[in-house]
Amino acid sequence: MNNEVTGSNLEIAAPGKELNYDEAKIYAQKNSIKSMRHWFDFHNPNKGGQPRPKNVPGDPSKFYGRRGLWVGWPAFLGTNTKATQLQKDEFLSLNETKQWFVDQKIYTVTQFRDFSKKGSRPENIHSAPDKKFNVKFSELLCPKPAKYLPFQEAKAFVQTYRFDSYIKFREGRRADYEQLKVIPVNPDKHYEKTNEWTSWPDFLGYSRLNKA
């Protein structure tokens, strides 16, 4: 190999003069290309990349595959490390993976994919955990924070306002929305779904108020 394989200053090759497999590997690794997507983006000026040298195949998987040399992107890019060779038992378990989603506060599939694209996903978290564990992705995601307080907490909190009727509650909630938005606007309907609702006097506590 007569020239340095570190960038776009490679000699323009005549047909049949493309870099051999080992030279192309050196080119990719010296340019710190870490994935198939990165390879194509690296050579795409529209995505901030640089023009591909003509002696570098556009798609090395096909070019070297036809010659019986291709064994995969990890081997080609030099990322064939523990991260890409993890055995099944080296990934976190289902419960550990769920806890990781909770710890990272990942609420959506899009969040997880963005996390992975940024390189923030650790080696022991599978890139397709739903397929690995044969579960719906929703089962892995961090539960979204509850919009409203649980019944007993809501009841204790609202009683500090000493509302003595449903109407007063509605008026007070509008007036102090930032504090009372954790109480449903229709708590009777909301907490009936959990079989906790009894009555407005019980919820607001006005049956215990000392009315003159």
Stockholm file with secondary structure:
# STOCKHOLM 1.0

chainA/1-212         MNNEVTGSNLEIAAPGKELNYDEAKIYAQKNSIKSMRHWFDFHNPNKGGQPRPKNVPGDPSKFYGRRGLWVGWPAFLGTNTKATQLQKDEFLSLNETKQWFVDQKIYTVTQFRDFSKKGSRPENIHSAPDKKFNVKFSELLCPKPAKYLPFQEAKAFVQTYRFDSYIKFREGRRADYEQLKVIPVNPDKHYEKTNEWTSWPDFLGYSRLNKA
#=GR chainA/1-212 SS CCSCCSSTTCCCCCTTCCCCHHHHHHHHHHTTCCSHHHHHHHTCGGGTCCCCCTTSCSSHHHHHHTTTCCCCHHHHHTCCSHHHHCCGGGSCCHHHHHHHHHHTTCCSHHHHHHHHHTTCSCTTSCSSHHHHHTSCGGGTSCCCCCSSCCHHHHHHHHHTTTCCSHHHHHHHHHHTHHHHTTSCSSHHHHHHTTTCCCCHHHHHCGGGSCCC
#=GC SS_cons         CCSCCSSTTCCCCCTTCCCCHHHHHHHHHHTTCCSHHHHHHHTCGGGTCCCCCTTSCSSHHHHHHTTTCCCCHHHHHTCCSHHHHCCGGGSCCHHHHHHHHHHTTCCSHHHHHHHHHTTCSCTTSCSSHHHHHTSCGGGTSCCCCCSSCCHHHHHHHHHTTTCCSHHHHHHHHHHTHHHHTTSCSSHHHHHHTTTCCCCHHHHHCGGGSCCC
//
